[in-house]
Amino acid sequence: MAKYFAKEDLPHYVSTRDTRDRLDMVKASTELGEHFMADRIIYHPGDDCAPHYHEGAYHLFYMLYGEGWVDIDYERHRMKPGSTIVIAPEEVHQFKNDMEENFAFLEYWAPKPSGMVNVIPDDI
């Protein structure tokens, strides 16, 4: 079942909220995506996401470079290269780049989430 995906063939998403950049490495539309999903996310200076949670999926993040913060159930943690973050289903989380350089992480989901809920409904 080995598969090779060239970077230029992977789905690429640019946020409508800010300048975040997501490269979908393993997506729900693939056979493997029913059980496991993975993305590479870059946050540029000032980028953040809305407080939200996912239903039915664990989330694991591995920081590649740069730094910023993550709130997990409203408790703030500083993320630095090599940091690993594990978020359980339904735990509210939010990321922010408060630095002058980009930060990036790998994001893994298991299994595929059944839904995402923004804590503030209109905050996308």
Buried (B, 14 or more C-beta within 10 A) or exposed (E): EEEEEEEEEBEEEEBEEBBBBBBBBBBBEBEBBEEBBBBBBBBBBEBBBBBBBBEEBBBBBBBBEBBBBBBBEEEEEEBEEEBEBEBEBEEBBBBBBBBEEBBBBBBBBEBBBEEEEBEEEEEE
